[in-house]
Amino acid sequence: KSGKYRLWVRIMTRTAGSFSVQVDGKDVASGVTVPDTGGFWQELPLKPFELSKGRHVVRLVLHDQSMNFDFLRFAEMV
């Protein structure tokens, strides 16, 4: 379904870092900075973006290797 979507990322790190999220090769969240979470999981909401109907390739691009990701969660903005 086409519309505006928000993405949440569940992440844990002991050192600050950054990442980007791409959909179909285009950045939808670029250079997202993650502070040291003290080794605890945190859910980080990203800004909303437009998504067209159909299948898409979602890519998580790590700028630092020190982060652990648990899941990505998409939700349509209503």
All heavy atoms as a GROMACS GRO file, in nm:
protein
  625
    1LYS      N    1   0.085  -0.118   0.000
    1LYS     CA    2   0.000   0.000   0.000
    1LYS      C    3   0.090   0.125   0.000
    1LYS      O    4   0.180   0.137   0.081
    1LYS     CB    5  -0.090  -0.004   0.123
    1LYS     CG    6  -0.184   0.111   0.132
    1LYS     CD    7  -0.275   0.095   0.253
    1LYS     CE    8  -0.364   0.214   0.265
    1LYS     NZ    9  -0.449   0.207   0.382
    2SER      N   10   0.065   0.214  -0.090
    2SER     CA   11   0.141   0.340  -0.093
    2SER      C   12   0.104   0.427   0.025
    2SER      O   13  -0.010   0.426   0.071
    2SER     CB   14   0.110   0.416  -0.222
    2SER     OG   15   0.157   0.344  -0.334
    3GLY      N   16   0.200   0.503   0.073
    3GLY     CA   17   0.173   0.595   0.184
    3GLY      C   18   0.298   0.636   0.256
    3GLY      O   19   0.410   0.608   0.215
    4LYS      N   20   0.277   0.702   0.368
    4LYS     CA   21   0.388   0.747   0.452
    4LYS      C   22   0.407   0.642   0.563
    4LYS      O   23   0.310   0.600   0.627
    4LYS     CB   24   0.356   0.883   0.514
    4LYS     CG   25   0.475   0.945   0.584
    4LYS     CD   26   0.445   1.085   0.629
    4LYS     CE   27   0.490   1.176   0.517
    4LYS     NZ   28   0.502   1.316   0.559
    5TYR      N   29   0.533   0.603   0.582
    5TYR     CA   30   0.566   0.500   0.680
    5TYR      C   31   0.673   0.550   0.776
    5TYR      O   32   0.751   0.636   0.743
    5TYR     CB   33   0.617   0.373   0.609
    5TYR     CG   34   0.508   0.298   0.540
    5TYR    CD1   35   0.462   0.337   0.415
    5TYR    CD2   36   0.449   0.186   0.599
    5TYR    CE1   37   0.360   0.268   0.350
    5TYR    CE2   38   0.347   0.118   0.536
    5TYR     CZ   39   0.304   0.159   0.412
    5TYR     OH   40   0.203   0.091   0.350
    6ARG      N   41   0.673   0.490   0.894
    6ARG     CA   42   0.777   0.517   0.992
    6ARG      C   43   0.848   0.385   1.020
    6ARG      O   44   0.786   0.279   1.019
    6ARG     CB   45   0.718   0.572   1.121
    6ARG     CG   46   0.825   0.584   1.231
    6ARG     CD   47   0.786   0.676   1.339
    6ARG     NE   48   0.831   0.809   1.298
    6ARG     CZ   49   0.802   0.919   1.364
    6ARG    NH1   50   0.727   0.916   1.470
    6ARG    NH2   51   0.846   1.034   1.322
    7LEU      N   52   0.976   0.394   1.045
    7LEU     CA   53   1.059   0.278   1.073
    7LEU      C   54   1.119   0.292   1.212
    7LEU      O   55   1.165   0.399   1.250
    7LEU     CB   56   1.171   0.270   0.968
    7LEU     CG   57   1.280   0.166   0.987
    7LEU    CD1   58   1.222   0.026   0.971
    7LEU    CD2   59   1.390   0.187   0.885
    8TRP      N   60   1.112   0.184   1.289
    8TRP     CA   61   1.178   0.177   1.420
    8TRP      C   62   1.289   0.073   1.410
    8TRP      O   63   1.273  -0.030   1.346
    8TRP     CB   64   1.082   0.133   1.530
    8TRP     CG   65   0.988   0.236   1.577
    8TRP    CD1   66   1.004   0.319   1.685
    8TRP    CD2   67   0.862   0.271   1.519
    8TRP    NE1   68   0.895   0.401   1.698
    8TRP    CE2   69   0.807   0.373   1.597
    8TRP    CE3   70   0.790   0.224   1.410
    8TRP    CZ2   71   0.684   0.430   1.570
    8TRP    CZ3   72   0.668   0.281   1.381
    8TRP    CH2   73   0.616   0.384   1.461
    9VAL      N   74   1.400   0.101   1.475
    9VAL     CA   75   1.514   0.011   1.477
    9VAL      C   76   1.544  -0.023   1.623
    9VAL      O   77   1.554   0.066   1.706
    9VAL     CB   78   1.638   0.078   1.413
    9VAL    CG1   79   1.757  -0.012   1.418
    9VAL    CG2   80   1.608   0.121   1.271
   10ARG      N   81   1.555  -0.152   1.653
   10ARG     CA   82   1.594  -0.193   1.788
   10ARG      C   83   1.743  -0.220   1.786
   10ARG      O   84   1.790  -0.304   1.709
   10ARG     CB   85   1.516  -0.317   1.833
   10ARG     CG   86   1.538  -0.345   1.980
   10ARG     CD   87   1.432  -0.439   2.033
   10ARG     NE   88   1.439  -0.447   2.176
   10ARG     CZ   89   1.468  -0.558   2.242
   10ARG    NH1   90   1.490  -0.670   2.178
   10ARG    NH2   91   1.473  -0.557   2.374
   11ILE      N   92   1.816  -0.149   1.870
   11ILE     CA   93   1.962  -0.148   1.861
   11ILE      C   94   2.027  -0.149   2.000
   11ILE      O   95   1.967  -0.102   2.097
   11ILE     CB   96   2.008  -0.023   1.782
   11ILE    CG1   97   2.153  -0.028   1.750
   11ILE    CG2   98   1.969   0.105   1.854
   11ILE    CD1   99   2.194   0.077   1.648
   12MET      N  100   2.148  -0.203   2.005
   12MET     CA  101   2.226  -0.203   2.128
   12MET      C  102   2.372  -0.179   2.090
   12MET      O  103   2.422  -0.234   1.992
   12MET     CB  104   2.215  -0.339   2.198
   12MET     CG  105   2.304  -0.353   2.319
   12MET     SD  106   2.291  -0.514   2.403
   12MET     CE  107   2.341  -0.627   2.276
   13THR      N  108   2.440  -0.095   2.168
   13THR     CA  109   2.582  -0.068   2.145
   13THR      C  110   2.648  -0.021   2.273
   13THR      O  111   2.582   0.035   2.360
   13THR     CB  112   2.602   0.036   2.032
   13THR    OG1  113   2.741   0.053   2.008
   13THR    CG2  114   2.538   0.168   2.065
   14ARG      N  115   2.776  -0.043   2.283
   14ARG     CA  116   2.852   0.006   2.398
   14ARG      C  117   2.938   0.125   2.360
   14ARG      O  118   3.006   0.183   2.444
   14ARG     CB  119   2.938  -0.105   2.458
   14ARG     CG  120   2.855  -0.211   2.525
   14ARG     CD  121   2.941  -0.294   2.618
   14ARG     NE  122   2.859  -0.389   2.690
   14ARG     CZ  123   2.802  -0.366   2.806
   14ARG    NH1  124   2.815  -0.250   2.865
   14ARG    NH2  125   2.730  -0.459   2.866
   15THR      N  126   2.936   0.161   2.232
   15THR     CA  127   3.006   0.281   2.184
   15THR      C  128   2.916   0.352   2.084
   15THR      O  129   2.837   0.287   2.015
   15THR     CB  130   3.139   0.246   2.115
   15THR    OG1  131   3.113   0.159   2.005
   15THR    CG2  132   3.236   0.178   2.210
   16ALA      N  133   2.925   0.481   2.076
   16ALA     CA  134   2.843   0.558   1.982
   16ALA      C  135   2.878   0.517   1.839
   16ALA      O  136   2.991   0.476   1.810
   16ALA     CB  137   2.865   0.707   2.001
   17GLY      N  138   2.781   0.526   1.750
   17GLY     CA  139   2.804   0.491   1.610
   17GLY      C  140   2.695   0.551   1.523
   17GLY      O  141   2.612   0.630   1.570
   18SER      N  142   2.694   0.512   1.397
   18SER     CA  143   2.591   0.561   1.307
   18SER      C  144   2.560   0.458   1.199
   18SER      O  145   2.638   0.367   1.174
   18SER     CB  146   2.634   0.694   1.243
   18SER     OG  147   2.744   0.674   1.158
   19PHE      N  148   2.443   0.475   1.138
   19PHE     CA  149   2.399   0.386   1.031
   19PHE      C  150   2.304   0.462   0.940
   19PHE      O  151   2.258   0.572   0.972
   19PHE     CB  152   2.330   0.261   1.086
   19PHE     CG  153   2.199   0.288   1.154
   19PHE    CD1  154   2.079   0.279   1.084
   19PHE    CD2  155   2.194   0.322   1.288
   19PHE    CE1  156   1.958   0.304   1.146
   19PHE    CE2  157   2.073   0.346   1.352
   19PHE     CZ  158   1.955   0.338   1.280
   20SER      N  159   2.275   0.404   0.825
   20SER     CA  160   2.176   0.458   0.731
   20SER      C  161   2.082   0.346   0.691
   20SER      O  162   2.116   0.228   0.702
   20SER     CB  163   2.244   0.515   0.606
   20SER     OG  164   2.328   0.622   0.639
   21VAL      N  165   1.964   0.383   0.644
   21VAL     CA  166   1.868   0.287   0.592
   21VAL      C  167   1.836   0.328   0.449
   21VAL      O  168   1.807   0.444   0.423
   21VAL     CB  169   1.739   0.283   0.676
   21VAL    CG1  170   1.638   0.185   0.617
   21VAL    CG2  171   1.770   0.246   0.821
   22GLN      N  172   1.842   0.230   0.358
   22GLN     CA  173   1.809   0.254   0.219
   22GLN      C  174   1.690   0.169   0.179
   22GLN      O  175   1.677   0.055   0.225
   22GLN     CB  176   1.926   0.217   0.128
   22GLN     CG  177   2.050   0.299   0.149
   22GLN     CD  178   2.165   0.252   0.062
   22GLN    OE1  179   2.163   0.142   0.007
   22GLN    NE2  180   2.266   0.336   0.050
   23VAL      N  181   1.604   0.225   0.095
   23VAL     CA  182   1.495   0.151   0.034
   23VAL      C  183   1.514   0.164  -0.116
   23VAL      O  184   1.519   0.276  -0.169
   23VAL     CB  185   1.357   0.204   0.077
   23VAL    CG1  186   1.246   0.131   0.002
   23VAL    CG2  187   1.338   0.188   0.228
   24ASP      N  188   1.530   0.051  -0.181
   24ASP     CA  189   1.554   0.047  -0.326
   24ASP      C  190   1.672   0.134  -0.367
   24ASP      O  191   1.669   0.203  -0.468
   24ASP     CB  192   1.428   0.088  -0.402
   24ASP     CG  193   1.310  -0.004  -0.373
   24ASP    OD1  194   1.333  -0.123  -0.345
   24ASP    OD2  195   1.196   0.044  -0.376
   25GLY      N  196   1.778   0.134  -0.285
   25GLY     CA  197   1.901   0.206  -0.316
   25GLY      C  198   1.900   0.354  -0.283
   25GLY      O  199   1.999   0.423  -0.304
   26LYS      N  200   1.791   0.405  -0.227
   26LYS     CA  201   1.783   0.547  -0.191
   26LYS      C  202   1.778   0.560  -0.039
   26LYS      O  203   1.705   0.487   0.028
   26LYS     CB  204   1.657   0.612  -0.251
   26LYS     CG  205   1.659   0.611  -0.402
   26LYS     CD  206   1.532   0.672  -0.456
   26LYS     CE  207   1.532   0.664  -0.608
   26LYS     NZ  208   1.407   0.709  -0.666
   27ASP      N  209   1.855   0.656   0.014
   27ASP     CA  210   1.854   0.679   0.159
   27ASP      C  211   1.718   0.730   0.206
   27ASP      O  212   1.666   0.827   0.152
   27ASP     CB  213   1.960   0.782   0.199
   27ASP     CG  214   2.100   0.726   0.199
   27ASP    OD1  215   2.115   0.602   0.209
   27ASP    OD2  216   2.195   0.804   0.189
   28VAL      N  217   1.662   0.663   0.307
   28VAL     CA  218   1.542   0.715   0.373
   28VAL      C  219   1.577   0.763   0.513
   28VAL      O  220   1.501   0.835   0.576
   28VAL     CB  221   1.426   0.611   0.377
   28VAL    CG1  222   1.379   0.578   0.237
   28VAL    CG2  223   1.466   0.486   0.453
   29ALA      N  224   1.693   0.721   0.562
   29ALA     CA  225   1.747   0.767   0.691
   29ALA      C  226   1.898   0.763   0.676
   29ALA      O  227   1.957   0.656   0.667
   29ALA     CB  228   1.701   0.677   0.804
   30SER      N  229   1.960   0.879   0.671
   30SER     CA  230   2.103   0.887   0.643
   30SER      C  231   2.180   0.936   0.764
   30SER      O  232   2.140   1.034   0.828
   30SER     CB  233   2.126   0.981   0.525
   30SER     OG  234   2.261   0.988   0.493
   31GLY      N  235   2.289   0.868   0.797
   31GLY     CA  236   2.376   0.911   0.906
   31GLY      C  237   2.307   0.920   1.040
   31GLY      O  238   2.329   1.015   1.116
   32VAL      N  239   2.224   0.821   1.073
   32VAL     CA  240   2.153   0.820   1.202
   32VAL      C  241   2.255   0.792   1.312
   32VAL      O  242   2.323   0.690   1.310
   32VAL     CB  243   2.042   0.712   1.204
   32VAL    CG1  244   1.974   0.708   1.340
   32VAL    CG2  245   1.943   0.734   1.091
   33THR      N  246   2.268   0.885   1.405
   33THR     CA  247   2.364   0.871   1.515
   33THR      C  248   2.300   0.795   1.630
   33THR      O  249   2.187   0.825   1.670
   33THR     CB  250   2.410   1.009   1.564
   33THR    OG1  251   2.468   1.079   1.453
   33THR    CG2  252   2.512   0.997   1.674
   34VAL      N  253   2.373   0.699   1.681
   34VAL     CA  254   2.327   0.618   1.794
   34VAL      C  255   2.423   0.640   1.910
   34VAL      O  256   2.542   0.614   1.897
   34VAL     CB  257   2.323   0.468   1.757
   34VAL    CG1  258   2.276   0.385   1.875
   34VAL    CG2  259   2.236   0.445   1.636
   35PRO      N  260   2.373   0.686   2.025
   35PRO     CA  261   2.461   0.703   2.141
   35PRO      C  262   2.490   0.568   2.206
   35PRO      O  263   2.424   0.468   2.176
   35PRO     CB  264   2.377   0.791   2.235
   35PRO     CG  265   2.236   0.756   2.200
   35PRO     CD  266   2.236   0.726   2.052
   36ASP      N  267   2.586   0.565   2.292
   36ASP     CA  268   2.615   0.444   2.371
   36ASP      C  269   2.490   0.410   2.451
   36ASP      O  270   2.439   0.491   2.527
   36ASP     CB  271   2.732   0.475   2.465
   36ASP     CG  272   2.769   0.360   2.556
   36ASP    OD1  273   2.697   0.258   2.560
   36ASP    OD2  274   2.871   0.374   2.625
   37THR      N  275   2.436   0.289   2.432
   37THR     CA  276   2.316   0.247   2.504
   37THR      C  277   2.349   0.173   2.632
   37THR      O  278   2.259   0.124   2.700
   37THR     CB  279   2.227   0.157   2.416
   37THR    OG1  280   2.295   0.032   2.392
   37THR    CG2  281   2.190   0.224   2.285
   38GLY      N  282   2.478   0.164   2.663
   38GLY     CA  283   2.520   0.094   2.785
   38GLY      C  284   2.499  -0.056   2.777
   38GLY      O  285   2.494  -0.123   2.879
   39GLY      N  286   2.486  -0.108   2.655
   39GLY     CA  287   2.463  -0.251   2.639
   39GLY      C  288   2.318  -0.291   2.654
   39GLY      O  289   2.286  -0.410   2.658
   40PHE      N  290   2.227  -0.193   2.663
   40PHE     CA  291   2.084  -0.222   2.676
   40PHE      C  292   2.016  -0.198   2.542
   40PHE      O  293   2.052  -0.107   2.467
   40PHE     CB  294   2.020  -0.134   2.783
   40PHE     CG  295   2.074  -0.159   2.920
   40PHE    CD1  296   2.170  -0.076   2.974
   40PHE    CD2  297   2.029  -0.267   2.994
   40PHE    CE1  298   2.222  -0.099   3.100
   40PHE    CE2  299   2.080  -0.291   3.121
   40PHE     CZ  300   2.177  -0.207   3.174
   41TRP      N  301   1.914  -0.279   2.511
   41TRP     CA  302   1.838  -0.262   2.386
   41TRP      C  303   1.754  -0.136   2.394
   41TRP      O  304   1.693  -0.107   2.497
   41TRP     CB  305   1.747  -0.382   2.362
   41TRP     CG  306   1.822  -0.505   2.323
   41TRP    CD1  307   1.844  -0.614   2.402
   41TRP    CD2  308   1.885  -0.531   2.198
   41TRP    NE1  309   1.918  -0.706   2.332
   41TRP    CE2  310   1.944  -0.658   2.207
   41TRP    CE3  311   1.898  -0.459   2.079
   41TRP    CZ2  312   2.014  -0.716   2.102
   41TRP    CZ3  313   1.967  -0.516   1.975
   41TRP    CH2  314   2.025  -0.642   1.986
   42GLN      N  315   1.752  -0.060   2.284
   42GLN     CA  316   1.667   0.059   2.271
   42GLN      C  317   1.600   0.057   2.136
   42GLN      O  318   1.660   0.016   2.037
   42GLN     CB  319   1.750   0.187   2.285
   42GLN     CG  320   1.800   0.212   2.423
   42GLN     CD  321   1.866   0.348   2.437
   42GLN    OE1  322   1.873   0.426   2.343
   42GLN    NE2  323   1.914   0.378   2.555
   43GLU      N  324   1.475   0.102   2.134
   43GLU     CA  325   1.404   0.116   2.008
   43GLU      C  326   1.413   0.261   1.963
   43GLU      O  327   1.376   0.352   2.036
   43GLU     CB  328   1.257   0.074   2.025
   43GLU     CG  329   1.213  -0.016   1.915
   43GLU     CD  330   1.072  -0.066   1.932
   43GLU    OE1  331   1.052  -0.149   2.022
   43GLU    OE2  332   0.986  -0.021   1.856
   44LEU      N  333   1.467   0.282   1.845
   44LEU     CA  334   1.493   0.415   1.793
   44LEU      C  335   1.398   0.444   1.676
   44LEU      O  336   1.404   0.377   1.574
   44LEU     CB  337   1.639   0.420   1.746
   44LEU     CG  338   1.694   0.549   1.693
   44LEU    CD1  339   1.699   0.654   1.803
   44LEU    CD2  340   1.833   0.526   1.637
   45PRO      N  341   1.307   0.543   1.690
   45PRO     CA  342   1.218   0.578   1.579
   45PRO      C  343   1.290   0.668   1.479
   45PRO      O  344   1.365   0.758   1.517
   45PRO     CB  345   1.104   0.654   1.647
   45PRO     CG  346   1.167   0.715   1.767
   45PRO     CD  347   1.278   0.622   1.810
   46LEU      N  348   1.270   0.641   1.352
   46LEU     CA  349   1.328   0.724   1.246
   46LEU      C  350   1.218   0.811   1.186
   46LEU      O  351   1.100   0.781   1.201
   46LEU     CB  352   1.392   0.636   1.140
   46LEU     CG  353   1.496   0.537   1.192
   46LEU    CD1  354   1.553   0.456   1.076
   46LEU    CD2  355   1.607   0.608   1.267
   47LYS      N  356   1.257   0.917   1.115
   47LYS     CA  357   1.157   1.008   1.060
   47LYS      C  358   1.077   0.937   0.949
   47LYS      O  359   1.130   0.848   0.880
   47LYS     CB  360   1.221   1.136   1.009
   47LYS     CG  361   1.311   1.118   0.890
   47LYS     CD  362   1.370   1.252   0.849
   47LYS     CE  363   1.453   1.233   0.723
   47LYS     NZ  364   1.510   1.355   0.676
   48PRO      N  365   0.951   0.975   0.931
   48PRO     CA  366   0.865   0.912   0.830
   48PRO      C  367   0.916   0.935   0.688
   48PRO      O  368   0.984   1.034   0.660
   48PRO     CB  369   0.730   0.980   0.850
   48PRO     CG  370   0.735   1.038   0.986
   48PRO     CD  371   0.878   1.073   1.011
   49PHE      N  372   0.882   0.843   0.599
   49PHE     CA  373   0.919   0.853   0.458
   49PHE      C  374   0.809   0.792   0.371
   49PHE      O  375   0.728   0.713   0.419
   49PHE     CB  376   1.054   0.784   0.431
   49PHE     CG  377   1.055   0.637   0.466
   49PHE    CD1  378   1.027   0.542   0.370
   49PHE    CD2  379   1.083   0.596   0.594
   49PHE    CE1  380   1.027   0.407   0.401
   49PHE    CE2  381   1.083   0.462   0.627
   49PHE     CZ  382   1.055   0.368   0.530
   50GLU      N  383   0.805   0.832   0.245
   50GLU     CA  384   0.706   0.782   0.150
   50GLU      C  385   0.749   0.648   0.093
   50GLU      O  386   0.867   0.626   0.065
   50GLU     CB  387   0.688   0.881   0.034
   50GLU     CG  388   0.626   1.013   0.075
   50GLU     CD  389   0.479   1.001   0.115
   50GLU    OE1  390   0.408   0.915   0.060
   50GLU    OE2  391   0.437   1.078   0.203
   51LEU      N  392   0.652   0.559   0.077
   51LEU     CA  393   0.677   0.427   0.022
   51LEU      C  394   0.566   0.394  -0.076
   51LEU      O  395   0.447   0.412  -0.044
   51LEU     CB  396   0.681   0.325   0.136
   51LEU     CG  397   0.740   0.188   0.108
   51LEU    CD1  398   0.885   0.200   0.062
   51LEU    CD2  399   0.732   0.101   0.231
   52SER      N  400   0.603   0.350  -0.195
   52SER     CA  401   0.502   0.314  -0.296
   52SER      C  402   0.457   0.169  -0.276
   52SER      O  403   0.525   0.089  -0.212
   52SER     CB  404   0.560   0.332  -0.437
   52SER     OG  405   0.671   0.246  -0.454
   53LYS      N  406   0.344   0.136  -0.335
   53LYS     CA  407   0.289   0.001  -0.327
   53LYS      C  408   0.384  -0.096  -0.398
   53LYS      O  409   0.447  -0.061  -0.497
   53LYS     CB  410   0.152  -0.001  -0.397
   53LYS     CG  411   0.084  -0.134  -0.395
   53LYS     CD  412  -0.049  -0.125  -0.464
   53LYS     CE  413  -0.117  -0.260  -0.466
   53LYS     NZ  414  -0.249  -0.252  -0.531
   54GLY      N  415   0.398  -0.216  -0.345
   54GLY     CA  416   0.478  -0.319  -0.409
   54GLY      C  417   0.593  -0.367  -0.321
   54GLY      O  418   0.603  -0.332  -0.205
   55ARG      N  419   0.679  -0.449  -0.382
   55ARG     CA  420   0.794  -0.505  -0.312
   55ARG      C  421   0.911  -0.408  -0.316
   55ARG      O  422   0.929  -0.336  -0.414
   55ARG     CB  423   0.836  -0.636  -0.377
   55ARG     CG  424   0.728  -0.739  -0.370
   55ARG     CD  425   0.775  -0.866  -0.431
   55ARG     NE  426   0.787  -0.961  -0.321
   55ARG     CZ  427   0.837  -1.080  -0.330
   55ARG    NH1  428   0.886  -1.122  -0.444
   55ARG    NH2  429   0.842  -1.159  -0.227
   56HIS      N  430   0.988  -0.408  -0.207
   56HIS     CA  431   1.103  -0.318  -0.196
   56HIS      C  432   1.222  -0.391  -0.133
   56HIS      O  433   1.203  -0.487  -0.059
   56HIS     CB  434   1.068  -0.196  -0.110
   56HIS     CG  435   0.956  -0.116  -0.165
   56HIS    ND1  436   0.974  -0.024  -0.264
   56HIS    CD2  437   0.823  -0.117  -0.136
   56HIS    CE1  438   0.857   0.030  -0.294
   56HIS    NE2  439   0.764  -0.025  -0.219
   57VAL      N  440   1.341  -0.342  -0.162
   57VAL     CA  441   1.462  -0.394  -0.099
   57VAL      C  442   1.505  -0.293   0.007
   57VAL      O  443   1.528  -0.176  -0.024
   57VAL     CB  444   1.575  -0.412  -0.203
   57VAL    CG1  445   1.705  -0.453  -0.134
   57VAL    CG2  446   1.536  -0.514  -0.308
   58VAL      N  447   1.511  -0.339   0.132
   58VAL     CA  448   1.551  -0.254   0.244
   58VAL      C  449   1.691  -0.295   0.285
   58VAL      O  450   1.719  -0.414   0.306
   58VAL     CB  451   1.455  -0.268   0.363
   58VAL    CG1  452   1.502  -0.184   0.482
   58VAL    CG2  453   1.314  -0.229   0.322
   59ARG      N  454   1.780  -0.198   0.297
   59ARG     CA  455   1.919  -0.226   0.332
   59ARG      C  456   1.961  -0.140   0.450
   59ARG      O  457   1.938  -0.020   0.451
   59ARG     CB  458   2.010  -0.198   0.213
   59ARG     CG  459   2.156  -0.224   0.243
   59ARG     CD  460   2.239  -0.219   0.118
   59ARG     NE  461   2.207  -0.341   0.044
   59ARG     CZ  462   2.222  -0.355  -0.086
   59ARG    NH1  463   2.266  -0.255  -0.158
   59ARG    NH2  464   2.192  -0.467  -0.145
   60LEU      N  465   2.023  -0.204   0.548
   60LEU     CA  466   2.078  -0.136   0.664
   60LEU      C  467   2.227  -0.120   0.638
   60LEU      O  468   2.298  -0.219   0.616
   60LEU     CB  469   2.053  -0.221   0.788
   60LEU     CG  470   2.078  -0.163   0.923
   60LEU    CD1  471   1.986  -0.045   0.948
   60LEU    CD2  472   2.056  -0.268   1.029
   61VAL      N  473   2.277   0.004   0.638
   61VAL     CA  474   2.418   0.031   0.609
   61VAL      C  475   2.486   0.079   0.737
   61VAL      O  476   2.454   0.186   0.788
   61VAL     CB  477   2.431   0.139   0.498
   61VAL    CG1  478   2.577   0.167   0.469
   61VAL    CG2  479   2.355   0.097   0.373
   62LEU      N  480   2.576  -0.003   0.788
   62LEU     CA  481   2.646   0.031   0.912
   62LEU      C  482   2.769   0.116   0.881
   62LEU      O  483   2.849   0.080   0.796
   62LEU     CB  484   2.691  -0.095   0.986
   62LEU     CG  485   2.582  -0.194   1.023
   62LEU    CD1  486   2.645  -0.315   1.091
   62LEU    CD2  487   2.480  -0.130   1.112
   63HIS      N  488   2.781   0.228   0.950
   63HIS     CA  489   2.899   0.313   0.935
   63HIS      C  490   3.003   0.278   1.040
   63HIS      O  491   3.118   0.316   1.029
   63HIS     CB  492   2.861   0.461   0.946
   63HIS     CG  493   2.759   0.502   0.844
   63HIS    ND1  494   2.791   0.527   0.713
   63HIS    CD2  495   2.625   0.518   0.854
   63HIS    CE1  496   2.680   0.559   0.646
   63HIS    NE2  497   2.579   0.553   0.730
   64ASP      N  498   2.960   0.206   1.143
   64ASP     CA  499   3.046   0.159   1.251
   64ASP      C  500   3.009   0.014   1.279
   64ASP      O  501   2.891  -0.021   1.277
   64ASP     CB  502   3.028   0.243   1.377
   64ASP     CG  503   3.057   0.389   1.352
   64ASP    OD1  504   3.176   0.423   1.340
   64ASP    OD2  505   2.961   0.467   1.342
   65GLN      N  506   3.105  -0.068   1.307
   65GLN     CA  507   3.083  -0.213   1.325
   65GLN      C  508   3.046  -0.251   1.469
   65GLN      O  509   3.036  -0.368   1.499
   65GLN     CB  510   3.209  -0.289   1.284
   65GLN     CG  511   3.251  -0.263   1.142
   65GLN     CD  512   3.169  -0.342   1.042
   65GLN    OE1  513   3.126  -0.452   1.072
   65GLN    NE2  514   3.147  -0.287   0.925
   66SER      N  515   3.028  -0.154   1.556
   66SER     CA  516   3.013  -0.184   1.698
   66SER      C  517   2.868  -0.195   1.745
   66SER      O  518   2.843  -0.196   1.864
   66SER     CB  519   3.084  -0.075   1.780
   66SER     OG  520   3.024   0.051   1.752
   67MET      N  521   2.772  -0.204   1.652
   67MET     CA  522   2.631  -0.204   1.692
   67MET      C  523   2.567  -0.341   1.668
   67MET      O  524   2.605  -0.413   1.578
   67MET     CB  525   2.555  -0.099   1.612
   67MET     CG  526   2.597   0.042   1.644
   67MET     SD  527   2.509   0.164   1.546
   67MET     CE  528   2.606   0.160   1.397
   68ASN      N  529   2.469  -0.373   1.753
   68ASN     CA  530   2.388  -0.494   1.736
   68ASN      C  531   2.246  -0.452   1.704
   68ASN      O  532   2.188  -0.368   1.773
   68ASN     CB  533   2.389  -0.577   1.865
   68ASN     CG  534   2.525  -0.633   1.895
   68ASN    OD1  535   2.583  -0.701   1.813
   68ASN    ND2  536   2.576  -0.604   2.013
   69PHE      N  537   2.189  -0.512   1.600
   69PHE     CA  538   2.052  -0.484   1.561
   69PHE      C  539   1.966  -0.606   1.588
   69PHE      O  540   2.006  -0.719   1.559
   69PHE     CB  541   2.043  -0.449   1.412
   69PHE     CG  542   2.098  -0.312   1.381
   69PHE    CD1  543   2.232  -0.293   1.359
   69PHE    CD2  544   2.013  -0.203   1.377
   69PHE    CE1  545   2.283  -0.167   1.332
   69PHE    CE2  546   2.062  -0.077   1.350
   69PHE     CZ  547   2.197  -0.060   1.328
   70ASP      N  548   1.847  -0.584   1.642
   70ASP     CA  549   1.755  -0.693   1.672
   70ASP      C  550   1.647  -0.701   1.563
   70ASP      O  551   1.621  -0.807   1.510
   70ASP     CB  552   1.693  -0.671   1.809
   70ASP     CG  553   1.610  -0.789   1.856
   70ASP    OD1  554   1.636  -0.902   1.811
   70ASP    OD2  555   1.520  -0.768   1.938
   71PHE      N  556   1.584  -0.586   1.531
   71PHE     CA  557   1.482  -0.588   1.427
   71PHE      C  558   1.456  -0.449   1.372
   71PHE      O  559   1.492  -0.348   1.432
   71PHE     CB  560   1.351  -0.650   1.475
   71PHE     CG  561   1.284  -0.576   1.589
   71PHE    CD1  562   1.208  -0.462   1.566
   71PHE    CD2  563   1.295  -0.621   1.718
   71PHE    CE1  564   1.147  -0.394   1.669
   71PHE    CE2  565   1.233  -0.555   1.823
   71PHE     CZ  566   1.159  -0.441   1.798
   72LEU      N  567   1.392  -0.446   1.256
   72LEU     CA  568   1.338  -0.324   1.196
   72LEU      C  569   1.186  -0.341   1.196
   72LEU      O  570   1.136  -0.447   1.163
   72LEU     CB  571   1.385  -0.308   1.051
   72LEU     CG  572   1.534  -0.306   1.025
   72LEU    CD1  573   1.561  -0.304   0.876
   72LEU    CD2  574   1.596  -0.183   1.089
   73ARG      N  575   1.114  -0.237   1.233
   73ARG     CA  576   0.968  -0.244   1.236
   73ARG      C  577   0.912  -0.128   1.155
   73ARG      O  578   0.945  -0.012   1.179
   73ARG     CB  579   0.917  -0.236   1.380
   73ARG     CG  580   0.766  -0.242   1.393
   73ARG     CD  581   0.721  -0.261   1.537
   73ARG     NE  582   0.778  -0.168   1.632
   73ARG     CZ  583   0.717  -0.059   1.676
   73ARG    NH1  584   0.598  -0.025   1.634
   73ARG    NH2  585   0.777   0.020   1.764
   74PHE      N  586   0.829  -0.160   1.056
   74PHE     CA  587   0.764  -0.059   0.974
   74PHE      C  588   0.619  -0.044   1.018
   74PHE      O  589   0.553  -0.142   1.051
   74PHE     CB  590   0.762  -0.104   0.827
   74PHE     CG  591   0.895  -0.097   0.760
   74PHE    CD1  592   0.986  -0.200   0.772
   74PHE    CD2  593   0.931   0.014   0.685
   74PHE    CE1  594   1.109  -0.196   0.711
   74PHE    CE2  595   1.054   0.020   0.622
   74PHE     CZ  596   1.142  -0.085   0.635
   75ALA      N  597   0.569   0.080   1.014
   75ALA     CA  598   0.428   0.105   1.043
   75ALA      C  599   0.379   0.218   0.956
   75ALA      O  600   0.449   0.320   0.938
   75ALA     CB  601   0.409   0.141   1.191
   76GLU      N  602   0.261   0.201   0.900
   76GLU     CA  603   0.201   0.305   0.818
   76GLU      C  604   0.155   0.419   0.906
   76GLU      O  605   0.097   0.396   1.013
   76GLU     CB  606   0.083   0.248   0.739
   76GLU     CG  607   0.020   0.348   0.645
   76GLU     CD  608  -0.095   0.290   0.567
   76GLU    OE1  609  -0.141   0.180   0.600
   76GLU    OE2  610  -0.141   0.359   0.474
   77MET      N  611   0.183   0.542   0.865
   77MET     CA  612   0.138   0.659   0.939
   77MET      C  613  -0.010   0.680   0.905
   77MET      O  614  -0.045   0.685   0.787
   77MET     CB  615   0.219   0.783   0.900
   77MET     CG  616   0.368   0.770   0.920
   77MET     SD  617   0.417   0.769   1.092
   77MET     CE  618   0.380   0.936   1.137
   78VAL      N  619  -0.092   0.692   1.005
   78VAL     CA  620  -0.236   0.708   0.982
   78VAL      C  621  -0.280   0.845   1.028
   78VAL      O  622  -0.234   0.899   1.121
   78VAL     CB  623  -0.316   0.601   1.059
   78VAL    CG1  624  -0.462   0.605   1.021
   78VAL    CG2  625  -0.258   0.464   1.032
   0.00000   0.00000   0.00000
